Amino acid sequence: WDQPSDVQGAGQKAADKEHLVAELQRYAGKRFTSKSLAEVLGKSDNHTRNLLAEIERAGDCKRSLRDESKGQSPHNPWVYYVAAVVALTPVQDEP
């Protein structure tokens, strides 16, 4: 009887990850703490950090310290983001 629950949990986990990636892409270039993303997701910070670690390992987001010149601390947390994509307009040759 544990299997249906596991399948449902895996489905919810995948949905949560998709939601996080979509949110990061929506605000590409903006950096978010796991706590702020947890609030958007409506889940615990710990759950969200685990999902973000998986997303980062998959290459779907990046992680850095808020201030990279300092060590990690409660005042300098990890932030997660996707790089902003700059759309280039093709240059057309003049006739």
N, C-alpha and C positions, 0 to 999 in steps of 0.2 A: 504493500500500500504506500510505500514511500516514493515509488517511481512517478506517479502522476504529479505529486508535489514537486519533485525534482525537475520534471519537464516544465512545469508552470514557472518554477523559480528561474530556470535557464531562460525561458521566454521573457520573463520580466527583466532579467539582467541584461539581455540583449536590447530590449526596448529602452532601458535606462541608459545604456551606452550610446544608442542611436540618438536619444534626446540630448545627451551631453555633447556629442559631436556636432549635432545640428545647432545647438546653442553657441558653441565655440565658433562655428563657421559663420553664424549669423552676425557675430560681433568680431569678425576676423581682425587680428591685430590688437585687440583689447585683452588684457591679462586678468585672469580671475583666480581667486584663492579657491581651494576645495570647499571651504565653508560657504562661500557665496554661491557656488554651483550646487552645493547640497540643498540650499534654500530653494533654488529654482526647481530642483528635482523633487523636493519634498521628502528627501531621504536623509539618513544620518551622515555626518561628516566622514566617519570611518568607512561606511559603505561607498560613499562617493570617491574617497581617496583610492580605494581598491579598484574601482572602475576606471578612474583616471590613470592609474598605473598601467592597467591593461591596455587602455587606449594609447598611452604614450609608447608602450612596447610595440604596439602594432604600427606605430608611425603616424597615427591619425591626429596627434597633437604634440606640442612641445612643452617642456617644463623648465623653468629657471627660477632662481631666487629673485624676489622682488628687487633687491639691491645686490647685484652680482659681485660687488666689491666687498661684501660682508658675508660672514658665515650664516648658516641657517639658525633661526631663533624664532620665538613667538612673535617678535617684532619684525622679522624678516622671513615671512613664510614663502613656501613654494607657490608659484603661480603657473597656471596652465593657459595655453593659447594656441591658436593656429595663425600662421603668418598671413598678413593681409595680401590679397592678390590684386595686383594692379592690372587692369584690363588695358591692353594696348590696342590702339586703333590702327589698322593697317594703313600704310601710306600708299596712296595711289599715284602712279606716274601720270604726269600731265601729258595730254595728247600733243 
